[in-house]
Amino acid sequence: DATELVKLRKGLKSTSQSDSRPIPSYNDLLAKLVAEALADHPQLNARIEGDEIVTSNVVNMGFAVDTERGLVVPVVRDVQSKSIRQISADGSALVERAREGTLRPDDLNGGTFTITNLGMYEIDAFTPIINLPQCAILGVGRIVPKQVVVDVEAERVAIRHMLFLSLTFDHRLVDGAPAARFLQQAKSFIEQPYLWLLN
């Protein structure tokens, strides 16, 4: 249920009218909350190097970007230590360079986790492909208003903004239960943004 996340972004948009900096996108907000979840689930922020599993203590977030030259995944570095405004500025600059075809090799290297969002194409759910050697990738669908049961006892329904998440992960690095716990925490952070905004 992404209703509170939608409210958060609307609030950021309304208070940013006189600000020249980019308005944080849903991807920017998701990057920050995913980085917070990865701090508690570091096995999802790992990669394979040769025969070794290496866990990273920083979150370098890859964002899948569709360009005329094909799919590229530029990387915003140190997401865990940046503000949402910094993530937004760095991400916007990378997307612009990606679309102009001026990305540098360093812009594409060093990712530890990837987010891919097909919501703008009216896709609800999909199975993303892991960006090896990373452990996992989070697929994000569109946010859609839907009628949802909010109180079973009172038989009450409401219109809520609903979102599908799809996590693909490498079983060589992590098992299903820890991956599910990470996804569960990401879900909680989407539904209750104050949980990670206070971190």
Accessible surface in RSA format (square Angstrom, percent):
REM  Atomic radii and reference values for relative SASA: ProtOr
REM  Chains: A
REM  Algorithm: Lee & Richards
REM  Probe-radius: 1.40
REM  Slices: 20
REM RES _ NUM      All-atoms   Total-Side   Main-Chain    Non-polar    All polar
REM                ABS   REL    ABS   REL    ABS   REL    ABS   REL    ABS   REL
RES ASP A   1    39.74  27.8  25.44  25.3  14.30  33.8  12.03  28.3  27.70  27.6
RES ALA A   2     0.03   0.0   0.00   0.0   0.03   0.1   0.00   0.0   0.03   0.1
RES THR A   3    10.37   7.4  10.14  10.3   0.23   0.5  10.14  13.6   0.23   0.3
RES GLU A   4    62.89  36.1  60.20  45.5   2.68   6.4  19.32  37.4  43.56  35.6
RES LEU A   5     0.57   0.3   0.57   0.4   0.00   0.0   0.57   0.4   0.00   0.0
RES VAL A   6     8.51   5.6   8.51   7.7   0.00   0.0   8.51   7.4   0.00   0.0
RES LYS A   7   117.81  57.5 108.38  66.5   9.44  22.5  71.47  64.3  46.34  49.4
RES LEU A   8    42.07  23.4  33.39  23.9   8.68  21.8  41.57  29.2   0.50   1.3
RES ARG A   9    45.58  19.1  45.58  23.2   0.00   0.0   1.89   2.6  43.69  26.5
RES LYS A  10   127.58  62.2 122.71  75.3   4.86  11.6  79.56  71.6  48.02  51.2
RES GLY A  11    33.04  40.7   0.00   N/A  33.04  40.7  32.09  88.1   0.95   2.1
RES LEU A  12    43.33  24.1  41.60  29.8   1.73   4.4  42.11  29.6   1.22   3.3
RES LYS A  13    85.60  41.8  85.60  52.5   0.00   0.0  35.21  31.7  50.40  53.7
RES SER A  14    71.71  60.6  53.23  71.0  18.48  42.6  43.54  92.7  28.17  39.5
RES THR A  15   105.26  74.9  76.05  77.1  29.20  69.6  75.01 100.7  30.25  45.7
RES SER A  16     2.16   1.8   0.00   0.0   2.16   5.0   0.00   0.0   2.16   3.0
RES GLN A  17   140.16  78.4 108.34  79.2  31.81  75.7  49.16 104.6  91.00  69.0
RES SER A  18   118.56 100.2  76.69 102.3  41.87  96.5  56.55 120.4  62.01  86.9
RES ASP A  19    45.96  32.2  27.24  27.1  18.73  44.3  14.69  34.6  31.28  31.2
RES SER A  20   119.88 101.3  77.79 103.8  42.09  97.0  57.67 122.8  62.21  87.1
RES ARG A  21   125.99  52.9 118.84  60.6   7.15  17.0  53.56  73.2  72.43  43.9
RES PRO A  22    51.66  37.7  39.29  35.8  12.38  45.0  51.31  42.4   0.36   2.2
RES ILE A  23    63.56  36.2  48.16  35.9  15.40  37.1  48.16  34.7  15.40  41.8
RES PRO A  24     1.06   0.8   1.06   1.0   0.00   0.0   1.06   0.9   0.00   0.0
RES SER A  25    40.75  34.4  40.75  54.4   0.00   0.0  36.16  77.0   4.60   6.4
RES TYR A  26    55.08  25.7  52.95  30.1   2.13   5.5  41.36  31.1  13.72  16.9
RES ASN A  27    38.49  26.5  36.96  35.7   1.53   3.7   6.53  15.7  31.97  30.9
RES ASP A  28    11.71   8.2  11.71  11.7   0.00   0.0   0.00   0.0  11.71  11.7
RES LEU A  29     0.00   0.0   0.00   0.0   0.00   0.0   0.00   0.0   0.00   0.0
RES LEU A  30     1.90   1.1   1.90   1.4   0.00   0.0   1.90   1.3   0.00   0.0
RES ALA A  31     0.00   0.0   0.00   0.0   0.00   0.0   0.00   0.0   0.00   0.0
RES LYS A  32    27.57  13.4  27.57  16.9   0.00   0.0  19.06  17.2   8.50   9.1
RES LEU A  33     0.18   0.1   0.18   0.1   0.00   0.0   0.18   0.1   0.00   0.0
RES VAL A  34     0.13   0.1   0.13   0.1   0.00   0.0   0.13   0.1   0.00   0.0
RES ALA A  35     0.59   0.5   0.15   0.2   0.44   1.0   0.18   0.2   0.42   1.1
RES GLU A  36    26.58  15.3  22.94  17.4   3.64   8.7   2.02   3.9  24.55  20.0
RES ALA A  37     0.00   0.0   0.00   0.0   0.00   0.0   0.00   0.0   0.00   0.0
RES LEU A  38     2.64   1.5   0.41   0.3   2.23   5.6   0.64   0.5   2.00   5.4
RES ALA A  39    74.16  68.2  41.01  63.3  33.16  75.4  52.80  74.4  21.36  56.6
RES ASP A  40    93.18  65.3  67.37  67.1  25.81  61.0  20.19  47.5  72.99  72.8
RES HIS A  41    23.15  12.7  22.98  16.0   0.17   0.4  16.16  16.7   6.99   8.1
RES PRO A  42    60.13  43.8  59.73  54.5   0.40   1.5  60.13  49.6   0.00   0.0
RES GLN A  43    63.29  35.4  59.94  43.8   3.35   8.0  30.97  65.9  32.32  24.5
RES LEU A  44     0.00   0.0   0.00   0.0   0.00   0.0   0.00   0.0   0.00   0.0
RES ASN A  45     3.95   2.7   3.85   3.7   0.10   0.2   0.26   0.6   3.69   3.6
RES ALA A  46     1.87   1.7   0.68   1.0   1.19   2.7   1.85   2.6   0.01   0.0
RES ARG A  47    61.17  25.7  61.17  31.2   0.00   0.0  14.21  19.4  46.96  28.5
RES ILE A  48    38.08  21.7  30.14  22.5   7.94  19.1  30.14  21.7   7.94  21.5
RES GLU A  49    83.85  48.1  73.22  55.4  10.63  25.3  32.60  63.1  51.24  41.8
RES GLY A  50    70.62  87.1   0.00   N/A  70.62  87.1  43.93 120.6  26.69  59.8
RES ASP A  51   149.98 105.1 112.67 112.1  37.31  88.2  38.08  89.6 111.90 111.6
RES GLU A  52   115.99  66.6 114.43  86.6   1.56   3.7  39.00  75.4  76.99  62.9
RES ILE A  53    95.35  54.3  67.81  50.5  27.54  66.4  67.81  48.8  27.54  74.7
RES VAL A  54    45.15  29.7  42.00  38.0   3.15   7.6  45.15  39.2   0.00   0.0
RES THR A  55    73.49  52.3  47.41  48.1  26.08  62.2  28.63  38.5  44.85  67.8
RES SER A  56    18.42  15.6   7.72  10.3  10.70  24.6   6.81  14.5  11.62  16.3
RES ASN A  57   143.90  99.2 111.27 107.5  32.64  78.6  46.80 112.6  97.10  93.9
RES VAL A  58    45.96  30.2  45.96  41.6   0.00   0.0  45.96  39.9   0.00   0.0
RES VAL A  59     6.49   4.3   6.49   5.9   0.00   0.0   6.49   5.6   0.00   0.0
RES ASN A  60    17.41  12.0  17.41  16.8   0.00   0.0   0.00   0.0  17.41  16.8
RES MET A  61     0.00   0.0   0.00   0.0   0.00   0.0   0.00   0.0   0.00   0.0
RES GLY A  62     0.04   0.1   0.00   N/A   0.04   0.1   0.04   0.1   0.00   0.0
RES PHE A  63    16.46   8.2  16.46  10.2   0.00   0.0  16.46  10.0   0.00   0.0
RES ALA A  64    27.29  25.1   5.83   9.0  21.47  48.8   5.89   8.3  21.40  56.7
RES VAL A  65     7.53   5.0   4.91   4.4   2.61   6.3   7.53   6.5   0.00   0.0
RES ASP A  66    85.04  59.6  74.57  74.2  10.47  24.7  20.44  48.1  64.59  64.4
RES THR A  67    15.80  11.2   1.35   1.4  14.44  34.4   7.38   9.9   8.42  12.7
RES GLU A  68   182.82 105.0 138.37 104.7  44.45 105.8  61.89 119.7 120.93  98.7
RES ARG A  69   164.51  69.1 123.22  62.8  41.29  98.3  71.79  98.1  92.71  56.2
RES GLY A  70    32.22  39.7   0.00   N/A  32.22  39.7  31.27  85.8   0.95   2.1
RES LEU A  71   125.06  69.6  92.12  65.9  32.94  82.8  92.12  64.7  32.94  88.7
RES VAL A  72    38.83  25.5  33.99  30.8   4.84  11.7  38.83  33.7   0.00   0.0
RES VAL A  73    26.80  17.6  22.00  19.9   4.80  11.6  22.00  19.1   4.80  13.0
RES PRO A  74     1.65   1.2   1.53   1.4   0.12   0.4   1.53   1.3   0.12   0.7
RES VAL A  75     7.91   5.2   2.33   2.1   5.58  13.4   2.33   2.0   5.58  15.1
RES VAL A  76     1.61   1.1   0.03   0.0   1.57   3.8   1.61   1.4   0.00   0.0
RES ARG A  77    70.12  29.4  67.95  34.6   2.17   5.2  48.59  66.4  21.53  13.0
RES ASP A  78    55.32  38.8  55.32  55.1   0.00   0.0   7.69  18.1  47.64  47.5
RES VAL A  79     0.00   0.0   0.00   0.0   0.00   0.0   0.00   0.0   0.00   0.0
RES GLN A  80    58.73  32.8  44.67  32.6  14.05  33.5  32.26  68.7  26.46  20.1
RES SER A  81    83.33  70.4  46.57  62.2  36.75  84.7  43.90  93.5  39.43  55.2
RES LYS A  82    43.88  21.4  42.17  25.9   1.71   4.1  28.53  25.7  15.36  16.4
RES SER A  83    55.16  46.6  44.22  59.0  10.94  25.2  48.25 102.7   6.92   9.7
RES ILE A  84    28.99  16.5  25.12  18.7   3.87   9.3  25.12  18.1   3.87  10.5
RES ARG A  85    53.83  22.6  50.14  25.6   3.69   8.8  29.76  40.7  24.07  14.6
RES GLN A  86    93.30  52.2  89.47  65.4   3.83   9.1  30.84  65.6  62.46  47.4
RES ILE A  87     0.00   0.0   0.00   0.0   0.00   0.0   0.00   0.0   0.00   0.0
RES SER A  88     0.95   0.8   0.72   1.0   0.23   0.5   0.14   0.3   0.81   1.1
RES ALA A  89    43.88  40.3  37.58  58.0   6.31  14.3  38.76  54.6   5.12  13.6
RES ASP A  90    49.90  35.0  45.45  45.2   4.46  10.5  13.63  32.1  36.27  36.2
RES GLY A  91     8.71  10.7   0.00   N/A   8.71  10.7   8.68  23.8   0.03   0.1
RES SER A  92    49.80  42.1  38.45  51.3  11.35  26.1  27.93  59.5  21.86  30.6
RES ALA A  93    42.73  39.3  35.87  55.4   6.86  15.6  41.84  58.9   0.89   2.4
RES LEU A  94    13.36   7.4  13.36   9.6   0.00   0.0  13.36   9.4   0.00   0.0
RES VAL A  95    44.73  29.4  44.73  40.5   0.00   0.0  44.73  38.9   0.00   0.0
RES GLU A  96   104.82  60.2  98.96  74.9   5.86  14.0  32.64  63.1  72.18  58.9
RES ARG A  97    56.59  23.8  56.59  28.8   0.00   0.0  25.50  34.9  31.09  18.8
RES ALA A  98     3.88   3.6   0.00   0.0   3.88   8.8   0.20   0.3   3.68   9.8
RES ARG A  99   144.63  60.7 122.60  62.5  22.03  52.4  49.15  67.2  95.48  57.9
RES GLU A 100   100.79  57.9  77.85  58.9  22.94  54.6  40.74  78.8  60.05  49.0
RES GLY A 101    40.13  49.5   0.00   N/A  40.13  49.5   7.88  21.6  32.25  72.2
RES THR A 102    73.75  52.5  58.47  59.3  15.28  36.4  63.57  85.4  10.18  15.4
RES LEU A 103    35.22  19.6  10.51   7.5  24.71  62.1  10.51   7.4  24.71  66.5
RES ARG A 104   133.12  55.9 131.49  67.0   1.63   3.9  58.73  80.3  74.39  45.1
RES PRO A 105   105.02  76.5  98.96  90.2   6.06  22.0 104.37  86.2   0.65   4.0
RES ASP A 106    90.97  63.7  87.62  87.2   3.35   7.9  28.42  66.9  62.55  62.4
RES ASP A 107    10.69   7.5   8.11   8.1   2.58   6.1   2.58   6.1   8.11   8.1
RES LEU A 108    73.52  40.9  54.61  39.1  18.91  47.5  54.61  38.4  18.91  50.9
RES ASN A 109    86.32  59.5  83.13  80.3   3.19   7.7  24.48  58.9  61.84  59.8
RES GLY A 110    47.11  58.1   0.00   N/A  47.11  58.1  33.19  91.1  13.92  31.2
RES GLY A 111    12.63  15.6   0.00   N/A  12.63  15.6   0.23   0.6  12.40  27.8
RES THR A 112     6.20   4.4   5.72   5.8   0.48   1.2   6.20   8.3   0.00   0.0
RES PHE A 113     0.00   0.0   0.00   0.0   0.00   0.0   0.00   0.0   0.00   0.0
RES THR A 114     0.84   0.6   0.84   0.8   0.00   0.0   0.84   1.1   0.00   0.0
RES ILE A 115     1.63   0.9   0.04   0.0   1.59   3.8   0.04   0.0   1.59   4.3
RES THR A 116    16.48  11.7  16.14  16.4   0.35   0.8   4.87   6.5  11.62  17.6
RES ASN A 117    27.11  18.7  17.12  16.5   9.99  24.0   1.02   2.5  26.09  25.2
RES LEU A 118    55.33  30.8  55.33  39.6   0.00   0.0  55.33  38.9   0.00   0.0
RES GLY A 119    13.61  16.8   0.00   N/A  13.61  16.8   6.89  18.9   6.73  15.1
RES MET A 120   126.58  65.6  87.11  57.7  39.47  94.0  96.99  82.5  29.60  39.2
RES TYR A 121   119.50  55.8  99.69  56.7  19.81  51.6  87.34  65.6  32.16  39.6
RES GLU A 122   126.86  72.8 113.44  85.8  13.41  31.9  28.92  55.9  97.93  80.0
RES ILE A 123    64.35  36.6  63.10  47.0   1.25   3.0  64.35  46.3   0.00   0.0
RES ASP A 124    45.61  31.9  41.32  41.1   4.30  10.2  12.16  28.6  33.45  33.4
RES ALA A 125    56.58  52.0  33.39  51.5  23.18  52.7  34.54  48.6  22.04  58.4
RES PHE A 126    42.03  21.0  26.97  16.7  15.06  39.2  39.23  23.8   2.80   8.0
RES THR A 127   109.79  78.1  89.45  90.7  20.34  48.5  55.39  74.4  54.40  82.2
RES PRO A 128     7.06   5.1   1.19   1.1   5.87  21.3   6.98   5.8   0.08   0.5
RES ILE A 129   143.08  81.4 131.61  98.0  11.48  27.7 132.16  95.2  10.92  29.6
RES ILE A 130    31.58  18.0  21.20  15.8  10.38  25.0  21.20  15.3  10.38  28.2
RES ASN A 131    50.48  34.8  45.36  43.8   5.12  12.3  10.57  25.4  39.91  38.6
RES LEU A 132   112.86  62.9  89.38  63.9  23.48  59.0  89.66  63.0  23.20  62.4
RES PRO A 133    71.83  52.4  67.91  61.9   3.92  14.2  70.65  58.3   1.18   7.3
RES GLN A 134     7.80   4.4   7.74   5.7   0.07   0.2   0.49   1.0   7.31   5.5
RES CYS A 135     0.00   0.0   0.00   0.0   0.00   0.0   0.00   0.0   0.00   0.0
RES ALA A 136     0.00   0.0   0.00   0.0   0.00   0.0   0.00   0.0   0.00   0.0
RES ILE A 137     8.50   4.8   8.50   6.3   0.00   0.0   8.50   6.1   0.00   0.0
RES LEU A 138     0.55   0.3   0.55   0.4   0.00   0.0   0.55   0.4   0.00   0.0
RES GLY A 139     0.59   0.7   0.00   N/A   0.59   0.7   0.03   0.1   0.56   1.3
RES VAL A 140     3.18   2.1   3.18   2.9   0.00   0.0   3.18   2.8   0.00   0.0
RES GLY A 141     3.01   3.7   0.00   N/A   3.01   3.7   0.00   0.0   3.01   6.7
RES ARG A 142    80.71  33.9  76.43  39.0   4.29  10.2  15.32  20.9  65.39  39.6
RES ILE A 143    46.30  26.3  21.35  15.9  24.95  60.1  21.35  15.4  24.95  67.7
RES VAL A 144    30.09  19.8  29.60  26.8   0.49   1.2  30.09  26.1   0.00   0.0
RES PRO A 145    79.40  57.9  63.00  57.4  16.40  59.6  63.18  52.2  16.22 100.8
RES LYS A 146    82.75  40.4  76.90  47.2   5.85  13.9  55.52  50.0  27.24  29.0
RES GLN A 147   131.94  73.8 100.89  73.7  31.05  73.9  20.73  44.1 111.21  84.3
RES VAL A 148    38.73  25.5  34.04  30.8   4.68  11.3  38.73  33.6   0.00   0.0
RES VAL A 149    89.03  58.6  69.74  63.1  19.28  46.5  69.74  60.6  19.28  52.3
RES VAL A 150    59.62  39.2  22.99  20.8  36.63  88.3  30.44  26.4  29.18  79.1
RES ASP A 151    49.29  34.5  44.08  43.9   5.21  12.3  10.15  23.9  39.14  39.0
RES VAL A 152   116.18  76.5 105.52  95.5  10.66  25.7 107.14  93.1   9.04  24.5
RES GLU A 153   165.88  95.2 136.46 103.2  29.41  70.0  62.95 121.8 102.92  84.0
RES ALA A 154    65.70  60.4  33.70  52.0  32.01  72.8  44.71  63.0  21.00  55.6
RES GLU A 155   157.42  90.4 125.32  94.8  32.10  76.4  45.53  88.1 111.89  91.4
RES ARG A 156   132.21  55.5 128.28  65.4   3.93   9.4  54.52  74.5  77.70  47.1
RES VAL A 157    74.98  49.3  57.94  52.5  17.04  41.1  57.94  50.3  17.04  46.2
RES ALA A 158    30.64  28.2  22.06  34.1   8.58  19.5  30.64  43.2   0.00   0.0
RES ILE A 159   113.93  64.8  92.46  68.9  21.47  51.7  92.46  66.6  21.47  58.3
RES ARG A 160    59.71  25.1  59.71  30.4   0.00   0.0   1.89   2.6  57.82  35.0
RES HIS A 161    47.22  25.8  47.22  32.8   0.00   0.0  31.94  32.9  15.27  17.8
RES MET A 162    52.02  26.9  49.84  33.0   2.18   5.2  50.08  42.6   1.94   2.6
RES LEU A 163    25.98  14.5   3.21   2.3  22.78  57.3   3.92   2.7  22.07  59.4
RES PHE A 164   101.71  50.9  99.28  61.5   2.42   6.3 101.00  61.2   0.71   2.0
RES LEU A 165    38.17  21.3  14.24  10.2  23.93  60.2  14.24  10.0  23.93  64.4
RES SER A 166    22.90  19.4  17.58  23.5   5.33  12.3  15.47  32.9   7.44  10.4
RES LEU A 167    29.40  16.4   4.40   3.1  25.00  62.9   4.60   3.2  24.80  66.7
RES THR A 168    31.60  22.5  28.05  28.4   3.55   8.5  29.13  39.1   2.47   3.7
RES PHE A 169    52.09  26.1  36.04  22.3  16.06  41.8  36.04  21.8  16.06  46.0
RES ASP A 170    14.75  10.3  11.01  11.0   3.74   8.8   6.92  16.3   7.83   7.8
RES HIS A 171   120.46  65.8 101.75  70.7  18.71  47.9  75.69  78.0  44.77  52.1
RES ARG A 172   158.66  66.6 132.04  67.3  26.62  63.4  76.72 104.8  81.95  49.7
RES LEU A 173    18.52  10.3   0.65   0.5  17.87  44.9   2.37   1.7  16.15  43.5
RES VAL A 174     8.72   5.7   1.56   1.4   7.16  17.3   8.23   7.2   0.49   1.3
RES ASP A 175    89.80  62.9  87.59  87.2   2.21   5.2  17.90  42.1  71.90  71.7
RES GLY A 176    29.80  36.7   0.00   N/A  29.80  36.7  23.15  63.5   6.65  14.9
RES ALA A 177    59.05  54.3  45.87  70.8  13.18  30.0  52.65  74.1   6.39  16.9
RES PRO A 178    23.84  17.4  23.63  21.5   0.22   0.8  23.84  19.7   0.00   0.0
RES ALA A 179     0.87   0.8   0.87   1.3   0.00   0.0   0.87   1.2   0.00   0.0
RES ALA A 180    58.15  53.5  49.66  76.6   8.49  19.3  54.17  76.3   3.97  10.5
RES ARG A 181   128.27  53.9 125.04  63.7   3.22   7.7  52.60  71.9  75.66  45.9
RES PHE A 182     0.00   0.0   0.00   0.0   0.00   0.0   0.00   0.0   0.00   0.0
RES LEU A 183    46.98  26.2  46.91  33.6   0.07   0.2  46.91  32.9   0.07   0.2
RES GLN A 184   118.52  66.3 113.50  83.0   5.01  11.9  32.06  68.2  86.46  65.6
RES GLN A 185    36.53  20.4  32.10  23.5   4.43  10.5  20.06  42.7  16.47  12.5
RES ALA A 186     0.16   0.1   0.16   0.2   0.00   0.0   0.16   0.2   0.00   0.0
RES LYS A 187   103.66  50.6 103.19  63.3   0.47   1.1  70.86  63.8  32.80  34.9
RES SER A 188    34.29  29.0  33.96  45.3   0.33   0.8   9.30  19.8  25.00  35.0
RES PHE A 189    13.39   6.7  13.39   8.3   0.00   0.0  13.39   8.1   0.00   0.0
RES ILE A 190     5.36   3.0   5.36   4.0   0.00   0.0   5.36   3.9   0.00   0.0
RES GLU A 191    44.18  25.4  37.88  28.7   6.29  15.0  11.19  21.6  32.99  26.9
RES GLN A 192    65.66  36.7  65.12  47.6   0.55   1.3  17.51  37.3  48.15  36.5
RES PRO A 193    10.28   7.5  10.28   9.4   0.00   0.0  10.28   8.5   0.00   0.0
RES TYR A 194   123.70  57.8 122.06  69.4   1.64   4.3  96.35  72.4  27.35  33.7
RES LEU A 195    70.10  39.0  57.94  41.5  12.16  30.6  59.52  41.8  10.59  28.5
RES TRP A 196     3.97   1.6   1.39   0.7   2.59   6.1   1.39   0.7   2.59   4.2
RES LEU A 197    81.65  45.5  55.16  39.5  26.49  66.6  57.37  40.3  24.28  65.3
RES LEU A 198   150.69  83.9 118.29  84.6  32.40  81.4 121.30  85.2  29.39  79.1
RES ASN A 199   115.73  79.8  54.80  53.0  60.94 146.7  42.21 101.6  73.53  71.1
END  Absolute sums over single chains surface
CHAIN  1 A    10598.2       8522.9       2075.3       5931.0       4667.2
END  Absolute sums over all chains
TOTAL         10598.2       8522.9       2075.3       5931.0       4667.2
